[in-house]
Amino acid sequence: MYRKSFEVVGYAYEAALHCLDCAGKRFENPDKEGLEDSEGNPIHPLFLDQLEGGECCDDCFEPIE
């Protein structure tokens, strides 16, 4: 399967990385502008080309790929 480097594979918030499923459970629509984590910081998408390898979700501990 071909994947694009600009594909969103997770989100960064609360000083941690989160997979798409866990971010979706927390924010329903994590792509919506203006969302903030519990510390008042904006959430940021994590793109495929930003992965260094071995990143895991800090909620479910599954690999982010």
mmCIF file as Biopython writes it, N, C-alpha, C and O atoms, coordinates in Angstrom:
data_model
#
loop_
_atom_site.group_PDB
_atom_site.id
_atom_site.type_symbol
_atom_site.label_atom_id
_atom_site.label_alt_id
_atom_site.label_comp_id
_atom_site.label_asym_id
_atom_site.label_entity_id
_atom_site.label_seq_id
_atom_site.pdbx_PDB_ins_code
_atom_site.Cartn_x
_atom_site.Cartn_y
_atom_site.Cartn_z
_atom_site.occupancy
_atom_site.B_iso_or_equiv
_atom_site.auth_seq_id
_atom_site.auth_asym_id
_atom_site.pdbx_PDB_model_num
ATOM 1   N N  . MET A ? 1  ? 0.836   -1.178 0.000  1.0 0.0 1  A 1 
ATOM 2   C CA . MET A ? 1  ? 0.000   0.000  0.000  1.0 0.0 1  A 1 
ATOM 3   C C  . MET A ? 1  ? 0.887   1.250  0.000  1.0 0.0 1  A 1 
ATOM 4   O O  . MET A ? 1  ? 1.781   1.388  0.835  1.0 0.0 1  A 1 
ATOM 5   N N  . TYR A ? 2  ? 0.634   2.131  -0.921 1.0 0.0 2  A 1 
ATOM 6   C CA . TYR A ? 2  ? 1.384   3.378  -1.020 1.0 0.0 2  A 1 
ATOM 7   C C  . TYR A ? 2  ? 0.801   4.402  -0.059 1.0 0.0 2  A 1 
ATOM 8   O O  . TYR A ? 2  ? -0.412  4.613  -0.034 1.0 0.0 2  A 1 
ATOM 9   N N  . ARG A ? 3  ? 1.658   5.036  0.729  1.0 0.0 3  A 1 
ATOM 10  C CA . ARG A ? 3  ? 1.204   6.064  1.659  1.0 0.0 3  A 1 
ATOM 11  C C  . ARG A ? 3  ? 1.922   7.364  1.345  1.0 0.0 3  A 1 
ATOM 12  O O  . ARG A ? 3  ? 3.075   7.359  0.916  1.0 0.0 3  A 1 
ATOM 13  N N  . LYS A ? 4  ? 1.245   8.461  1.558  1.0 0.0 4  A 1 
ATOM 14  C CA . LYS A ? 4  ? 1.791   9.780  1.268  1.0 0.0 4  A 1 
ATOM 15  C C  . LYS A ? 4  ? 2.458   10.351 2.520  1.0 0.0 4  A 1 
ATOM 16  O O  . LYS A ? 4  ? 1.979   10.146 3.636  1.0 0.0 4  A 1 
ATOM 17  N N  . SER A ? 5  ? 3.556   11.061 2.327  1.0 0.0 5  A 1 
ATOM 18  C CA . SER A ? 5  ? 4.316   11.591 3.457  1.0 0.0 5  A 1 
ATOM 19  C C  . SER A ? 5  ? 3.525   12.598 4.275  1.0 0.0 5  A 1 
ATOM 20  O O  . SER A ? 5  ? 3.816   12.806 5.453  1.0 0.0 5  A 1 
ATOM 21  N N  . PHE A ? 6  ? 2.530   13.223 3.662  1.0 0.0 6  A 1 
ATOM 22  C CA . PHE A ? 6  ? 1.739   14.222 4.383  1.0 0.0 6  A 1 
ATOM 23  C C  . PHE A ? 6  ? 0.482   13.626 5.012  1.0 0.0 6  A 1 
ATOM 24  O O  . PHE A ? 6  ? -0.390  14.365 5.468  1.0 0.0 6  A 1 
ATOM 25  N N  . GLU A ? 7  ? 0.383   12.305 5.042  1.0 0.0 7  A 1 
ATOM 26  C CA . GLU A ? 7  ? -0.758  11.623 5.655  1.0 0.0 7  A 1 
ATOM 27  C C  . GLU A ? 7  ? -0.699  11.789 7.179  1.0 0.0 7  A 1 
ATOM 28  O O  . GLU A ? 7  ? 0.352   11.574 7.782  1.0 0.0 7  A 1 
ATOM 29  N N  . VAL A ? 8  ? -1.807  12.167 7.797  1.0 0.0 8  A 1 
ATOM 30  C CA . VAL A ? 8  ? -1.881  12.301 9.247  1.0 0.0 8  A 1 
ATOM 31  C C  . VAL A ? 8  ? -1.997  10.901 9.854  1.0 0.0 8  A 1 
ATOM 32  O O  . VAL A ? 8  ? -2.900  10.138 9.509  1.0 0.0 8  A 1 
ATOM 33  N N  . VAL A ? 9  ? -1.076  10.576 10.758 1.0 0.0 9  A 1 
ATOM 34  C CA . VAL A ? 9  ? -1.061  9.247  11.373 1.0 0.0 9  A 1 
ATOM 35  C C  . VAL A ? 9  ? -1.317  9.299  12.877 1.0 0.0 9  A 1 
ATOM 36  O O  . VAL A ? 9  ? -1.425  8.258  13.526 1.0 0.0 9  A 1 
ATOM 37  N N  . GLY A ? 10 ? -1.412  10.494 13.425 1.0 0.0 10 A 1 
ATOM 38  C CA . GLY A ? 10 ? -1.660  10.648 14.855 1.0 0.0 10 A 1 
ATOM 39  C C  . GLY A ? 10 ? -1.706  12.119 15.217 1.0 0.0 10 A 1 
ATOM 40  O O  . GLY A ? 10 ? -1.722  12.993 14.350 1.0 0.0 10 A 1 
ATOM 41  N N  . TYR A ? 11 ? -1.726  12.373 16.517 1.0 0.0 11 A 1 
ATOM 42  C CA . TYR A ? 11 ? -1.778  13.749 17.007 1.0 0.0 11 A 1 
ATOM 43  C C  . TYR A ? 11 ? -0.889  13.892 18.226 1.0 0.0 11 A 1 
ATOM 44  O O  . TYR A ? 11 ? -0.685  12.944 18.985 1.0 0.0 11 A 1 
ATOM 45  N N  . ALA A ? 12 ? -0.363  15.098 18.396 1.0 0.0 12 A 1 
ATOM 46  C CA . ALA A ? 12 ? 0.440   15.422 19.565 1.0 0.0 12 A 1 
ATOM 47  C C  . ALA A ? 12 ? -0.346  16.385 20.436 1.0 0.0 12 A 1 
ATOM 48  O O  . ALA A ? 12 ? -0.773  17.449 19.987 1.0 0.0 12 A 1 
ATOM 49  N N  . TYR A ? 13 ? -0.528  15.994 21.685 1.0 0.0 13 A 1 
ATOM 50  C CA . TYR A ? 13 ? -1.153  16.863 22.683 1.0 0.0 13 A 1 
ATOM 51  C C  . TYR A ? 13 ? -0.798  16.341 24.058 1.0 0.0 13 A 1 
ATOM 52  O O  . TYR A ? 13 ? -0.448  15.172 24.218 1.0 0.0 13 A 1 
ATOM 53  N N  . GLU A ? 14 ? -0.889  17.216 25.052 1.0 0.0 14 A 1 
ATOM 54  C CA . GLU A ? 14 ? -0.525  16.902 26.434 1.0 0.0 14 A 1 
ATOM 55  C C  . GLU A ? 14 ? 0.872   16.294 26.515 1.0 0.0 14 A 1 
ATOM 56  O O  . GLU A ? 14 ? 1.106   15.341 27.258 1.0 0.0 14 A 1 
ATOM 57  N N  . ALA A ? 15 ? 1.800   16.864 25.734 1.0 0.0 15 A 1 
ATOM 58  C CA . ALA A ? 15 ? 3.207   16.455 25.731 1.0 0.0 15 A 1 
ATOM 59  C C  . ALA A ? 15 ? 3.386   14.974 25.420 1.0 0.0 15 A 1 
ATOM 60  O O  . ALA A ? 15 ? 4.281   14.326 25.963 1.0 0.0 15 A 1 
ATOM 61  N N  . ALA A ? 16 ? 2.527   14.436 24.539 1.0 0.0 16 A 1 
ATOM 62  C CA . ALA A ? 16 ? 2.594   13.023 24.184 1.0 0.0 16 A 1 
ATOM 63  C C  . ALA A ? 16 ? 2.047   12.820 22.776 1.0 0.0 16 A 1 
ATOM 64  O O  . ALA A ? 16 ? 1.421   13.713 22.205 1.0 0.0 16 A 1 
ATOM 65  N N  . LEU A ? 17 ? 2.293   11.633 22.224 1.0 0.0 17 A 1 
ATOM 66  C CA . LEU A ? 17 ? 1.774   11.259 20.910 1.0 0.0 17 A 1 
ATOM 67  C C  . LEU A ? 17 ? 0.583   10.331 21.085 1.0 0.0 17 A 1 
ATOM 68  O O  . LEU A ? 17 ? 0.555   9.509  22.001 1.0 0.0 17 A 1 
ATOM 69  N N  . HIS A ? 18 ? -0.398  10.465 20.205 1.0 0.0 18 A 1 
ATOM 70  C CA . HIS A ? 18 ? -1.618  9.670  20.295 1.0 0.0 18 A 1 
ATOM 71  C C  . HIS A ? 18 ? -2.011  9.196  18.906 1.0 0.0 18 A 1 
ATOM 72  O O  . HIS A ? 18 ? -1.901  9.952  17.941 1.0 0.0 18 A 1 
ATOM 73  N N  . CYS A ? 19 ? -2.468  7.951  18.790 1.0 0.0 19 A 1 
ATOM 74  C CA . CYS A ? 19 ? -2.885  7.398  17.502 1.0 0.0 19 A 1 
ATOM 75  C C  . CYS A ? 19 ? -4.210  8.034  17.064 1.0 0.0 19 A 1 
ATOM 76  O O  . CYS A ? 19 ? -4.860  8.739  17.836 1.0 0.0 19 A 1 
ATOM 77  N N  . LEU A ? 20 ? -4.588  7.777  15.840 1.0 0.0 20 A 1 
ATOM 78  C CA . LEU A ? 20 ? -5.825  8.342  15.294 1.0 0.0 20 A 1 
ATOM 79  C C  . LEU A ? 20 ? -7.052  7.902  16.091 1.0 0.0 20 A 1 
ATOM 80  O O  . LEU A ? 20 ? -7.938  8.713  16.361 1.0 0.0 20 A 1 
ATOM 81  N N  . ASP A ? 21 ? -7.110  6.618  16.470 1.0 0.0 21 A 1 
ATOM 82  C CA . ASP A ? 21 ? -8.268  6.115  17.206 1.0 0.0 21 A 1 
ATOM 83  C C  . ASP A ? 21 ? -8.416  6.788  18.562 1.0 0.0 21 A 1 
ATOM 84  O O  . ASP A ? 21 ? -9.506  7.230  18.926 1.0 0.0 21 A 1 
ATOM 85  N N  . CYS A ? 22 ? -7.324  6.864  19.307 1.0 0.0 22 A 1 
ATOM 86  C CA . CYS A ? 22 ? -7.394  7.462  20.648 1.0 0.0 22 A 1 
ATOM 87  C C  . CYS A ? 22 ? -7.674  8.962  20.583 1.0 0.0 22 A 1 
ATOM 88  O O  . CYS A ? 22 ? -8.421  9.488  21.409 1.0 0.0 22 A 1 
ATOM 89  N N  . ALA A ? 23 ? -7.087  9.650  19.616 1.0 0.0 23 A 1 
ATOM 90  C CA . ALA A ? 23 ? -7.364  11.083 19.455 1.0 0.0 23 A 1 
ATOM 91  C C  . ALA A ? 23 ? -8.825  11.290 19.066 1.0 0.0 23 A 1 
ATOM 92  O O  . ALA A ? 23 ? -9.460  12.245 19.514 1.0 0.0 23 A 1 
ATOM 93  N N  . GLY A ? 24 ? -9.360  10.395 18.231 1.0 0.0 24 A 1 
ATOM 94  C CA . GLY A ? 24 ? -10.761 10.484 17.831 1.0 0.0 24 A 1 
ATOM 95  C C  . GLY A ? 24 ? -11.707 10.259 19.001 1.0 0.0 24 A 1 
ATOM 96  O O  . GLY A ? 24 ? -12.752 10.904 19.090 1.0 0.0 24 A 1 
ATOM 97  N N  . LYS A ? 25 ? -11.345 9.349  19.896 1.0 0.0 25 A 1 
ATOM 98  C CA . LYS A ? 25 ? -12.185 9.107  21.082 1.0 0.0 25 A 1 
ATOM 99  C C  . LYS A ? 25 ? -12.164 10.315 22.002 1.0 0.0 25 A 1 
ATOM 100 O O  . LYS A ? 25 ? -13.175 10.642 22.624 1.0 0.0 25 A 1 
ATOM 101 N N  . ARG A ? 26 ? -11.023 10.976 22.092 1.0 0.0 26 A 1 
ATOM 102 C CA . ARG A ? 26 ? -10.887 12.115 22.995 1.0 0.0 26 A 1 
ATOM 103 C C  . ARG A ? 26 ? -11.550 13.376 22.440 1.0 0.0 26 A 1 
ATOM 104 O O  . ARG A ? 26 ? -12.220 14.100 23.176 1.0 0.0 26 A 1 
ATOM 105 N N  . PHE A ? 27 ? -11.365 13.640 21.138 1.0 0.0 27 A 1 
ATOM 106 C CA . PHE A ? 27 ? -11.811 14.907 20.561 1.0 0.0 27 A 1 
ATOM 107 C C  . PHE A ? 27 ? -12.935 14.770 19.537 1.0 0.0 27 A 1 
ATOM 108 O O  . PHE A ? 27 ? -13.387 15.783 19.005 1.0 0.0 27 A 1 
ATOM 109 N N  . GLU A ? 28 ? -13.392 13.588 19.249 1.0 0.0 28 A 1 
ATOM 110 C CA . GLU A ? 28 ? -14.411 13.291 18.242 1.0 0.0 28 A 1 
ATOM 111 C C  . GLU A ? 28 ? -13.931 13.648 16.843 1.0 0.0 28 A 1 
ATOM 112 O O  . GLU A ? 28 ? -13.901 12.777 15.973 1.0 0.0 28 A 1 
ATOM 113 N N  . ASN A ? 29 ? -13.555 14.900 16.599 1.0 0.0 29 A 1 
ATOM 114 C CA . ASN A ? 29 ? -13.020 15.318 15.300 1.0 0.0 29 A 1 
ATOM 115 C C  . ASN A ? 29 ? -11.722 16.090 15.552 1.0 0.0 29 A 1 
ATOM 116 O O  . ASN A ? 29 ? -11.745 17.316 15.659 1.0 0.0 29 A 1 
ATOM 117 N N  . PRO A ? 30 ? -10.587 15.381 15.649 1.0 0.0 30 A 1 
ATOM 118 C CA . PRO A ? 30 ? -9.336  16.073 15.986 1.0 0.0 30 A 1 
ATOM 119 C C  . PRO A ? 30 ? -8.836  17.037 14.918 1.0 0.0 30 A 1 
ATOM 120 O O  . PRO A ? 30 ? -7.915  17.810 15.180 1.0 0.0 30 A 1 
ATOM 121 N N  . ASP A ? 31 ? -9.417  17.012 13.723 1.0 0.0 31 A 1 
ATOM 122 C CA . ASP A ? 31 ? -9.014  17.949 12.671 1.0 0.0 31 A 1 
ATOM 123 C C  . ASP A ? 31 ? -9.672  19.321 12.810 1.0 0.0 31 A 1 
ATOM 124 O O  . ASP A ? 31 ? -9.302  20.263 12.110 1.0 0.0 31 A 1 
ATOM 125 N N  . LYS A ? 32 ? -10.626 19.431 13.693 1.0 0.0 32 A 1 
ATOM 126 C CA . LYS A ? 32 ? -11.337 20.697 13.890 1.0 0.0 32 A 1 
ATOM 127 C C  . LYS A ? 32 ? -10.375 21.754 14.445 1.0 0.0 32 A 1 
ATOM 128 O O  . LYS A ? 32 ? -9.604  21.481 15.365 1.0 0.0 32 A 1 
ATOM 129 N N  . GLU A ? 33 ? -10.431 22.941 13.887 1.0 0.0 33 A 1 
ATOM 130 C CA . GLU A ? 33 ? -9.555  24.027 14.335 1.0 0.0 33 A 1 
ATOM 131 C C  . GLU A ? 33 ? -9.947  24.502 15.726 1.0 0.0 33 A 1 
ATOM 132 O O  . GLU A ? 33 ? -11.117 24.461 16.106 1.0 0.0 33 A 1 
ATOM 133 N N  . GLY A ? 34 ? -8.961  24.948 16.469 1.0 0.0 34 A 1 
ATOM 134 C CA . GLY A ? 34 ? -9.202  25.556 17.768 1.0 0.0 34 A 1 
ATOM 135 C C  . GLY A ? 34 ? -9.286  24.586 18.930 1.0 0.0 34 A 1 
ATOM 136 O O  . GLY A ? 34 ? -9.575  25.011 20.048 1.0 0.0 34 A 1 
ATOM 137 N N  . LEU A ? 35 ? -9.046  23.301 18.712 1.0 0.0 35 A 1 
ATOM 138 C CA . LEU A ? 35 ? -9.102  22.347 19.816 1.0 0.0 35 A 1 
ATOM 139 C C  . LEU A ? 35 ? -7.884  22.510 20.714 1.0 0.0 35 A 1 
ATOM 140 O O  . LEU A ? 35 ? -6.778  22.765 20.238 1.0 0.0 35 A 1 
ATOM 141 N N  . GLU A ? 36 ? -8.096  22.360 22.013 1.0 0.0 36 A 1 
ATOM 142 C CA . GLU A ? 36 ? -7.016  22.478 22.983 1.0 0.0 36 A 1 
ATOM 143 C C  . GLU A ? 36 ? -7.009  21.267 23.902 1.0 0.0 36 A 1 
ATOM 144 O O  . GLU A ? 36 ? -8.053  20.668 24.161 1.0 0.0 36 A 1 
ATOM 145 N N  . ASP A ? 37 ? -5.824  20.908 24.395 1.0 0.0 37 A 1 
ATOM 146 C CA . ASP A ? 37 ? -5.728  19.823 25.356 1.0 0.0 37 A 1 
ATOM 147 C C  . ASP A ? 37 ? -6.063  20.359 26.748 1.0 0.0 37 A 1 
ATOM 148 O O  . ASP A ? 37 ? -6.447  21.520 26.889 1.0 0.0 37 A 1 
ATOM 149 N N  . SER A ? 38 ? -5.923  19.532 27.762 1.0 0.0 38 A 1 
ATOM 150 C CA . SER A ? 38 ? -6.307  19.938 29.116 1.0 0.0 38 A 1 
ATOM 151 C C  . SER A ? 38 ? -5.408  21.032 29.688 1.0 0.0 38 A 1 
ATOM 152 O O  . SER A ? 38 ? -5.749  21.659 30.691 1.0 0.0 38 A 1 
ATOM 153 N N  . GLU A ? 39 ? -4.254  21.263 29.047 1.0 0.0 39 A 1 
ATOM 154 C CA . GLU A ? 39 ? -3.343  22.316 29.491 1.0 0.0 39 A 1 
ATOM 155 C C  . GLU A ? 39 ? -3.537  23.620 28.728 1.0 0.0 39 A 1 
ATOM 156 O O  . GLU A ? 39 ? -2.820  24.593 28.959 1.0 0.0 39 A 1 
ATOM 157 N N  . GLY A ? 40 ? -4.519  23.639 27.810 1.0 0.0 40 A 1 
ATOM 158 C CA . GLY A ? 40 ? -4.806  24.833 27.034 1.0 0.0 40 A 1 
ATOM 159 C C  . GLY A ? 40 ? -3.942  24.994 25.794 1.0 0.0 40 A 1 
ATOM 160 O O  . GLY A ? 40 ? -3.964  26.048 25.158 1.0 0.0 40 A 1 
ATOM 161 N N  . ASN A ? 41 ? -3.176  23.957 25.439 1.0 0.0 41 A 1 
ATOM 162 C CA . ASN A ? 41 ? -2.328  23.998 24.246 1.0 0.0 41 A 1 
ATOM 163 C C  . ASN A ? 41 ? -3.076  23.413 23.054 1.0 0.0 41 A 1 
ATOM 164 O O  . ASN A ? 41 ? -3.880  22.496 23.217 1.0 0.0 41 A 1 
ATOM 165 N N  . PRO A ? 42 ? -2.817  23.939 21.854 1.0 0.0 42 A 1 
ATOM 166 C CA . PRO A ? 42 ? -3.472  23.379 20.661 1.0 0.0 42 A 1 
ATOM 167 C C  . PRO A ? 42 ? -2.950  21.977 20.367 1.0 0.0 42 A 1 
ATOM 168 O O  . PRO A ? 42 ? -1.797  21.660 20.657 1.0 0.0 42 A 1 
ATOM 169 N N  . ILE A ? 43 ? -3.811  21.142 19.790 1.0 0.0 43 A 1 
ATOM 170 C CA . ILE A ? 43 ? -3.347  19.818 19.373 1.0 0.0 43 A 1 
ATOM 171 C C  . ILE A ? 43 ? -2.764  19.945 17.968 1.0 0.0 43 A 1 
ATOM 172 O O  . ILE A ? 43 ? -3.202  20.775 17.172 1.0 0.0 43 A 1 
ATOM 173 N N  . HIS A ? 44 ? -1.779  19.115 17.679 1.0 0.0 44 A 1 
ATOM 174 C CA . HIS A ? 44 ? -1.080  19.186 16.403 1.0 0.0 44 A 1 
ATOM 175 C C  . HIS A ? 44 ? -1.138  17.834 15.697 1.0 0.0 44 A 1 
ATOM 176 O O  . HIS A ? 44 ? -0.952  16.797 16.334 1.0 0.0 44 A 1 
ATOM 177 N N  . PRO A ? 45 ? -1.393  17.833 14.391 1.0 0.0 45 A 1 
ATOM 178 C CA . PRO A ? 45 ? -1.358  16.578 13.649 1.0 0.0 45 A 1 
ATOM 179 C C  . PRO A ? 45 ? 0.076   16.065 13.544 1.0 0.0 45 A 1 
ATOM 180 O O  . PRO A ? 45 ? 1.030   16.840 13.486 1.0 0.0 45 A 1 
ATOM 181 N N  . LEU A ? 46 ? 0.199   14.760 13.520 1.0 0.0 46 A 1 
ATOM 182 C CA . LEU A ? 46 ? 1.488   14.097 13.342 1.0 0.0 46 A 1 
ATOM 183 C C  . LEU A ? 46 ? 1.465   13.455 11.966 1.0 0.0 46 A 1 
ATOM 184 O O  . LEU A ? 46 ? 0.632   12.590 11.693 1.0 0.0 46 A 1 
ATOM 185 N N  . PHE A ? 47 ? 2.384   13.880 11.093 1.0 0.0 47 A 1 
ATOM 186 C CA . PHE A ? 47 ? 2.402   13.401 9.715  1.0 0.0 47 A 1 
ATOM 187 C C  . PHE A ? 47 ? 3.352   12.215 9.561  1.0 0.0 47 A 1 
ATOM 188 O O  . PHE A ? 47 ? 4.310   12.071 10.319 1.0 0.0 47 A 1 
ATOM 189 N N  . LEU A ? 48 ? 3.075   11.375 8.576  1.0 0.0 48 A 1 
ATOM 190 C CA . LEU A ? 48 ? 3.858   10.178 8.327  1.0 0.0 48 A 1 
ATOM 191 C C  . LEU A ? 48 ? 5.342   10.498 8.185  1.0 0.0 48 A 1 
ATOM 192 O O  . LEU A ? 48 ? 6.179   9.748  8.688  1.0 0.0 48 A 1 
ATOM 193 N N  . ASP A ? 49 ? 5.687   11.591 7.516  1.0 0.0 49 A 1 
ATOM 194 C CA . ASP A ? 49 ? 7.106   11.903 7.307  1.0 0.0 49 A 1 
ATOM 195 C C  . ASP A ? 49 ? 7.797   12.429 8.565  1.0 0.0 49 A 1 
ATOM 196 O O  . ASP A ? 49 ? 9.009   12.644 8.549  1.0 0.0 49 A 1 
ATOM 197 N N  . GLN A ? 50 ? 7.058   12.640 9.648  1.0 0.0 50 A 1 
ATOM 198 C CA . GLN A ? 50 ? 7.654   13.075 10.905 1.0 0.0 50 A 1 
ATOM 199 C C  . GLN A ? 50 ? 8.057   11.903 11.799 1.0 0.0 50 A 1 
ATOM 200 O O  . GLN A ? 50 ? 8.754   12.098 12.795 1.0 0.0 50 A 1 
ATOM 201 N N  . LEU A ? 51 ? 7.629   10.703 11.457 1.0 0.0 51 A 1 
ATOM 202 C CA . LEU A ? 51 ? 7.946   9.543  12.276 1.0 0.0 51 A 1 
ATOM 203 C C  . LEU A ? 51 ? 9.406   9.163  12.130 1.0 0.0 51 A 1 
ATOM 204 O O  . LEU A ? 51 ? 9.953   9.159  11.027 1.0 0.0 51 A 1 
ATOM 205 N N  . GLU A ? 52 ? 10.024  8.849  13.240 1.0 0.0 52 A 1 
ATOM 206 C CA . GLU A ? 52 ? 11.408  8.394  13.221 1.0 0.0 52 A 1 
ATOM 207 C C  . GLU A ? 52 ? 11.481  6.873  13.306 1.0 0.0 52 A 1 
ATOM 208 O O  . GLU A ? 52 ? 12.510  6.277  12.986 1.0 0.0 52 A 1 
ATOM 209 N N  . GLY A ? 53 ? 10.401  6.254  13.733 1.0 0.0 53 A 1 
ATOM 210 C CA . GLY A ? 53 ? 10.348  4.802  13.886 1.0 0.0 53 A 1 
ATOM 211 C C  . GLY A ? 53 ? 10.224  4.415  15.349 1.0 0.0 53 A 1 
ATOM 212 O O  . GLY A ? 53 ? 10.975  4.902  16.194 1.0 0.0 53 A 1 
ATOM 213 N N  . GLY A ? 54 ? 9.287   3.549  15.642 1.0 0.0 54 A 1 
ATOM 214 C CA . GLY A ? 54 ? 9.110   3.066  17.005 1.0 0.0 54 A 1 
ATOM 215 C C  . GLY A ? 54 ? 8.187   3.904  17.871 1.0 0.0 54 A 1 
ATOM 216 O O  . GLY A ? 54 ? 8.048   3.616  19.060 1.0 0.0 54 A 1 
ATOM 217 N N  . GLU A ? 55 ? 7.547   4.937  17.318 1.0 0.0 55 A 1 
ATOM 218 C CA . GLU A ? 55 ? 6.635   5.749  18.115 1.0 0.0 55 A 1 
ATOM 219 C C  . GLU A ? 55 ? 5.379   4.943  18.453 1.0 0.0 55 A 1 
ATOM 220 O O  . GLU A ? 55 ? 4.846   4.215  17.616 1.0 0.0 55 A 1 
ATOM 221 N N  . CYS A ? 56 ? 4.929   5.088  19.679 1.0 0.0 56 A 1 
ATOM 222 C CA . CYS A ? 56 ? 3.722   4.401  20.140 1.0 0.0 56 A 1 
ATOM 223 C C  . CYS A ? 56 ? 2.765   5.408  20.749 1.0 0.0 56 A 1 
ATOM 224 O O  . CYS A ? 56 ? 3.172   6.463  21.236 1.0 0.0 56 A 1 
ATOM 225 N N  . CYS A ? 57 ? 1.497   5.065  20.713 1.0 0.0 57 A 1 
ATOM 226 C CA . CYS A ? 57 ? 0.458   5.889  21.325 1.0 0.0 57 A 1 
ATOM 227 C C  . CYS A ? 57 ? 0.625   5.852  22.838 1.0 0.0 57 A 1 
ATOM 228 O O  . CYS A ? 57 ? 0.823   4.786  23.421 1.0 0.0 57 A 1 
ATOM 229 N N  . ASP A ? 58 ? 0.544   7.002  23.462 1.0 0.0 58 A 1 
ATOM 230 C CA . ASP A ? 58 ? 0.672   7.071  24.918 1.0 0.0 58 A 1 
ATOM 231 C C  . ASP A ? 58 ? -0.624  6.703  25.640 1.0 0.0 58 A 1 
ATOM 232 O O  . ASP A ? 58 ? -0.661  6.693  26.870 1.0 0.0 58 A 1 
ATOM 233 N N  . ASP A ? 59 ? -1.679  6.404  24.895 1.0 0.0 59 A 1 
ATOM 234 C CA . ASP A ? 59 ? -2.921  5.934  25.511 1.0 0.0 59 A 1 
ATOM 235 C C  . ASP A ? 59 ? -3.035  4.415  25.422 1.0 0.0 59 A 1 
ATOM 236 O O  . ASP A ? 59 ? -3.166  3.738  26.441 1.0 0.0 59 A 1 
ATOM 237 N N  . CYS A ? 60 ? -2.985  3.874  24.184 1.0 0.0 60 A 1 
ATOM 238 C CA . CYS A ? 60 ? -3.200  2.433  23.985 1.0 0.0 60 A 1 
ATOM 239 C C  . CYS A ? 60 ? -1.902  1.654  23.772 1.0 0.0 60 A 1 
ATOM 240 O O  . CYS A ? 60 ? -1.919  0.424  23.734 1.0 0.0 60 A 1 
ATOM 241 N N  . PHE A ? 61 ? -0.780  2.360  23.634 1.0 0.0 61 A 1 
ATOM 242 C CA . PHE A ? 61 ? 0.556   1.775  23.483 1.0 0.0 61 A 1 
ATOM 243 C C  . PHE A ? 61 ? 0.750   0.991  22.188 1.0 0.0 61 A 1 
ATOM 244 O O  . PHE A ? 61 ? 1.698   0.214  22.072 1.0 0.0 61 A 1 
ATOM 245 N N  . GLU A ? 62 ? -0.144  1.189  21.209 1.0 0.0 62 A 1 
ATOM 246 C CA . GLU A ? 62 ? 0.013   0.569  19.891 1.0 0.0 62 A 1 
ATOM 247 C C  . GLU A ? 62 ? 0.982   1.428  19.061 1.0 0.0 62 A 1 
ATOM 248 O O  . GLU A ? 62 ? 1.043   2.644  19.242 1.0 0.0 62 A 1 
ATOM 249 N N  . PRO A ? 63 ? 1.732   0.797  18.158 1.0 0.0 63 A 1 
ATOM 250 C CA . PRO A ? 63 ? 2.633   1.571  17.297 1.0 0.0 63 A 1 
ATOM 251 C C  . PRO A ? 63 ? 1.871   2.573  16.422 1.0 0.0 63 A 1 
ATOM 252 O O  . PRO A ? 63 ? 0.782   2.285  15.926 1.0 0.0 63 A 1 
ATOM 253 N N  . ILE A ? 64 ? 2.459   3.733  16.251 1.0 0.0 64 A 1 
ATOM 254 C CA . ILE A ? 64 ? 1.884   4.727  15.338 1.0 0.0 64 A 1 
ATOM 255 C C  . ILE A ? 64 ? 2.585   4.528  13.992 1.0 0.0 64 A 1 
ATOM 256 O O  . ILE A ? 64 ? 3.802   4.679  13.879 1.0 0.0 64 A 1 
ATOM 257 N N  . GLU A ? 65 ? 1.796   4.187  12.985 1.0 0.0 65 A 1 
ATOM 258 C CA . GLU A ? 65 ? 2.377   3.917  11.672 1.0 0.0 65 A 1 
ATOM 259 C C  . GLU A ? 65 ? 1.531   4.515  10.581 1.0 0.0 65 A 1 
ATOM 260 O O  . GLU A ? 65 ? 1.863   4.389  9.402  1.0 0.0 65 A 1 
#
